[in-house]
Amino acid sequence: MELDLLFDKEMENVVEECFGEDIIRQDNGKIMVKACLPENNWLYGYLLSFGSGMEVVNPPHIRNILAVIAKKIYKTYSS
């Protein structure tokens, strides 16, 4: 699965550790990473482990899956 991931500047050390030097620094300070990872439950957990410091730009269906999982997590902890 090819992924476009956008990280906050504050995540720079983590991004370099996880993805090496294949990163694109943007003018606004954010960091774009293009990664190829297998789509499975591990991937969803891995992406969620970056918290709000990362946004999946593409593909859209991964964004949707993470949104559903995040809503379930919110529901669990908000009651």
Secondary structure in CASP SS format (residue, H / E / C, confidence):
PFRMAT SS
TARGET T0000
AUTHOR 0000-0000-0000
METHOD secondary structure of the structure
MODEL  1
M C 1.00
E E 1.00
L E 1.00
D E 1.00
L E 1.00
L E 1.00
F E 1.00
D C 1.00
K H 1.00
E H 1.00
M H 1.00
E H 1.00
N H 1.00
V H 1.00
V H 1.00
E H 1.00
E H 1.00
C H 1.00
F H 1.00
G C 1.00
E C 1.00
D C 1.00
I E 1.00
I E 1.00
R E 1.00
Q C 1.00
D C 1.00
N C 1.00
G C 1.00
K C 1.00
I E 1.00
M E 1.00
V E 1.00
K E 1.00
A E 1.00
C E 1.00
L C 1.00
P C 1.00
E C 1.00
N C 1.00
N H 1.00
W H 1.00
L H 1.00
Y H 1.00
G H 1.00
Y H 1.00
L H 1.00
L H 1.00
S C 1.00
F C 1.00
G H 1.00
S H 1.00
G H 1.00
M E 1.00
E E 1.00
V E 1.00
V E 1.00
N E 1.00
P C 1.00
P H 1.00
H H 1.00
I H 1.00
R H 1.00
N H 1.00
I H 1.00
L H 1.00
A H 1.00
V H 1.00
I H 1.00
A H 1.00
K H 1.00
K H 1.00
I H 1.00
Y H 1.00
K H 1.00
T H 1.00
Y H 1.00
S H 1.00
S C 1.00
END
